[in-house]
Amino acid sequence: MSNEKTVTVIGAGLAGCEAAWQIAKRGVKVRLCEMKPEKYTPAHHSPKFSELVCSNSLRAAAVSNAIGLLKEEMRRADSLIMRAADATQVPAGGALAVDREKFSDYITKALTEHPNVEIVSGEVSSVDPDSITVIATGPLTSDPMAEYIEKELGCPGLHFFDAAAPIVDFASVNMDVAFFASRYDKGDADYINCPMDREQYDRFYTELVSAREAELKEFDKEEQGKKLTVFEGCMPIEVMARRGYDTMRYGPLKPVGITDPKTGREPYAVVQLRKENVEGTMYNIVGFQTHLTFPEQKRVFGLIPGLENATFLRYGVMHRNTYMNSPGFLAADYSTVANRKLFFAGQMTGVEGYVESAGSGLVAGINAAARALGEEGVILPRTTMLGAMAAYVSGGGVSKFTPMNANFGIVEPLPARVKGGKAAKNEALAARALSVIDEIFG
Ligand SMILES: Cc1cc2nc3c(=O)[nH]c(=O)nc-3n(C[C@H](O)[C@H](O)[C@H](O)COP(=O)(O)OP(=O)(O)OC[C@H]3O[C@@H](n4cnc5c(N)ncnc54)[C@H](O)[C@@H]3O)c2cc1C
């Protein structure tokens, strides 16, 4: 295969397989490089492609849900991952779950039998800057490749073992209880403040220190020993709480300089929420990086006044996670700004989740194929979930860049208010997105 007409895809995970498929179906040759079965990451065990390392769920099915919309957009763009998921699904209520073995078999077969795809086995630790390449080596990218990306490609900030705080939907915060204010009324009132009296703090503290933590995978435990010192700066909130009854009140729950407009007094403790995106549709709970299980996060953080019915757009997580500080480094077609022949895809770009990873592979693949064919690429608008994710990855939010699940908060808002509440609004966003997708891919 000659270099100009062939695209190299590195990593046959969710993103790499989708990218390879999109390239091959456009008549361009693909060299798909995968280090399995020679070498496995700590989470991968099967020699097959697109291995689901944890849950077998591709999450909610309905298009009024952000992840459901993303899946439908991908179906309409002829995604291989969605073909496989639909063909191998198992009953799971309102979710799309798959038989993971059959799912991987379907994808492995489709790619190995494709006449435009050549499978190359072995670990890759560098790329040829003159040929078109998609790097999709995932959140557990092998060390030599991670080093290459950081040192040779100069990608700022590869993060290992990150802890992230939960993100909630602003529309679900009870603003009858919570209020906007800045400490000492300095600057704009950018923070949402959830005030606690002593009794509420007592209850929250008691439940938090005894809440159930997520299990650590063996490989995480090993590395975490090394990492915990580095992590002092973003200690899980439950660990901080266990250090003493008042530790949180001198840390992220400090009430000093904040007056509750309802009482005219300083509360006993305050939980603050910071804007996560420019539109203010998403807020993160400041200092609440956590290792609690997701149901425990919902239960215990739901005790915070104002967050009783909060919708968690993303739960706090703590595990090894390699991702790039993509804003400014990647463009909205997932190619690098410095070398438009080099693309990245998958979790490492800052999207989070199986479907999101595959979705970024779809966009990167379409554009890598266009580059090989000498055609115009496709930048999807932010009215679509695929486009909104690409815009988030290349442009970032207002705070520190962290991996993000598909959610309606990153989508361009509707021009006018929709009557009928959140469900009607989501339906309208989905209808608009799908009509755009149909225009492009129909
Ligand atoms: C432990 C863990 C559990 C997760 N659980 C879930 C979950 O339940 N649900 C969910 O939605 N998301 C989950 N995720 C997040 C994420 O969605 C998945 O990791 C997803 O598989 C990412 O897709 P990807 O294509 O970016 O990477 P992967 O699917 O990991 O694919 C990367 C591929 O690249 C290969 N590779 C790595 N380095 C090299 C190299 N140098 N040369 C050649 N090949 C290489 C790997 O072997 C792998 O096959 C989890 C992540 C982790 C780490």
The ligand as an SDF file (V2000), in Angstrom:
LIG
                    3D

 53 58  0  0  0  0  0  0  0  0999 V2000
  -10.9560    0.8600   33.3190 C   0  0  0  0  0  0  0  0  0  0  0  0
  -11.8970    1.6040   32.4280 C   0  0  0  0  0  0  0  0  0  0  0  0
  -13.2650    1.3130   32.4570 C   0  0  0  0  0  0  0  0  0  0  0  0
  -14.1470    2.0180   31.6190 C   0  0  0  0  0  0  0  0  0  0  0  0
  -15.4800    1.7090   31.6540 N   0  0  0  0  0  0  0  0  0  0  0  0
  -16.3330    2.3350   30.8370 C   0  0  0  0  0  0  0  0  0  0  0  0
  -17.7180    1.9920   30.8290 C   0  0  0  0  0  0  0  0  0  0  0  0
  -18.1750    1.1260   31.5630 O   0  0  0  0  0  0  0  0  0  0  0  0
  -18.5410    2.6550   29.9890 N   0  0  0  0  0  0  0  0  0  0  0  0
  -18.0790    3.6130   29.1410 C   0  0  0  0  0  0  0  0  0  0  0  0
  -18.8790    4.1700   28.3790 O   0  0  0  0  0  0  0  0  0  0  0  0
  -16.7730    3.9760   29.1410 N   0  0  0  0  0  0  0  0  0  0  0  0
  -15.8920    3.3610   29.9720 C   0  0  0  0  0  0  0  0  0  0  0  0
  -14.5610    3.7060   29.9710 N   0  0  0  0  0  0  0  0  0  0  0  0
  -14.1260    4.8660   29.1970 C   0  0  0  0  0  0  0  0  0  0  0  0
  -13.9360    4.6940   27.6770 C   0  0  0  0  0  0  0  0  0  0  0  0
  -15.1280    4.9200   27.0520 O   0  0  0  0  0  0  0  0  0  0  0  0
  -13.3940    3.4140   27.1970 C   0  0  0  0  0  0  0  0  0  0  0  0
  -12.0970    3.3290   27.7400 O   0  0  0  0  0  0  0  0  0  0  0  0
  -13.3390    3.3050   25.6660 C   0  0  0  0  0  0  0  0  0  0  0  0
  -12.9710    2.0060   25.3670 O   0  0  0  0  0  0  0  0  0  0  0  0
  -12.4300    4.3090   24.9790 C   0  0  0  0  0  0  0  0  0  0  0  0
  -12.3570    4.0360   23.5940 O   0  0  0  0  0  0  0  0  0  0  0  0
  -11.0070    4.3070   22.7790 P   0  0  0  0  0  0  0  0  0  0  0  0
  -11.2130    3.8110   21.4120 O   0  0  0  0  0  0  0  0  0  0  0  0
  -10.5860    5.7040   22.9800 O   0  0  0  0  0  0  0  0  0  0  0  0
   -9.9310    3.3920   23.5110 O   0  0  0  0  0  0  0  0  0  0  0  0
   -9.8880    1.7650   23.6530 P   0  0  0  0  0  0  0  0  0  0  0  0
  -11.2270    1.1720   23.4260 O   0  0  0  0  0  0  0  0  0  0  0  0
   -9.1890    1.5180   24.9470 O   0  0  0  0  0  0  0  0  0  0  0  0
   -8.9540    1.3490   22.4440 O   0  0  0  0  0  0  0  0  0  0  0  0
   -7.6010    1.6430   22.3940 C   0  0  0  0  0  0  0  0  0  0  0  0
   -6.9020    0.5000   21.6750 C   0  0  0  0  0  0  0  0  0  0  0  0
   -5.5660    0.9090   21.3990 O   0  0  0  0  0  0  0  0  0  0  0  0
   -4.6830   -0.1570   21.7000 C   0  0  0  0  0  0  0  0  0  0  0  0
   -3.3600    0.4470   21.9810 N   0  0  0  0  0  0  0  0  0  0  0  0
   -2.9780    1.1730   23.0580 C   0  0  0  0  0  0  0  0  0  0  0  0
   -1.7310    1.6340   22.8920 N   0  0  0  0  0  0  0  0  0  0  0  0
   -1.2850    1.1710   21.6730 C   0  0  0  0  0  0  0  0  0  0  0  0
   -0.0920    1.3260   20.9310 C   0  0  0  0  0  0  0  0  0  0  0  0
    0.9460    2.0440   21.3890 N   0  0  0  0  0  0  0  0  0  0  0  0
    0.0080    0.7100   19.7130 N   0  0  0  0  0  0  0  0  0  0  0  0
   -1.0330   -0.0380   19.2120 C   0  0  0  0  0  0  0  0  0  0  0  0
   -2.1970   -0.2020   19.8930 N   0  0  0  0  0  0  0  0  0  0  0  0
   -2.3390    0.4180   21.0950 C   0  0  0  0  0  0  0  0  0  0  0  0
   -5.3320   -0.8740   22.8800 C   0  0  0  0  0  0  0  0  0  0  0  0
   -4.8970   -2.2140   22.9790 O   0  0  0  0  0  0  0  0  0  0  0  0
   -6.8150   -0.7640   22.5180 C   0  0  0  0  0  0  0  0  0  0  0  0
   -7.2580   -1.8620   21.7710 O   0  0  0  0  0  0  0  0  0  0  0  0
  -13.6530    3.0280   30.7800 C   0  0  0  0  0  0  0  0  0  0  0  0
  -12.2860    3.3180   30.7500 C   0  0  0  0  0  0  0  0  0  0  0  0
  -11.4130    2.6110   31.5620 C   0  0  0  0  0  0  0  0  0  0  0  0
   -9.9510    2.9310   31.4940 C   0  0  0  0  0  0  0  0  0  0  0  0
  1  2  1  0
  2  3  1  0
  2 52  2  0
  3  4  2  0
  4  5  1  0
  4 50  1  0
  5  6  2  0
  6  7  1  0
  6 13  1  0
  7  8  2  0
  7  9  1  0
  9 10  1  0
 10 11  2  0
 10 12  1  0
 12 13  2  0
 13 14  1  0
 14 15  1  0
 14 50  1  0
 15 16  1  0
 16 17  1  0
 16 18  1  0
 18 19  1  0
 18 20  1  0
 20 21  1  0
 20 22  1  0
 22 23  1  0
 23 24  1  0
 24 25  2  0
 24 26  1  0
 24 27  1  0
 27 28  1  0
 28 29  2  0
 28 30  1  0
 28 31  1  0
 31 32  1  0
 32 33  1  0
 33 34  1  0
 33 48  1  0
 34 35  1  0
 35 36  1  0
 35 46  1  0
 36 37  1  0
 36 45  1  0
 37 38  2  0
 38 39  1  0
 39 40  1  0
 39 45  2  0
 40 41  1  0
 40 42  2  0
 42 43  1  0
 43 44  2  0
 44 45  1  0
 46 47  1  0
 46 48  1  0
 48 49  1  0
 50 51  2  0
 51 52  1  0
 52 53  1  0
M  END
$$$$
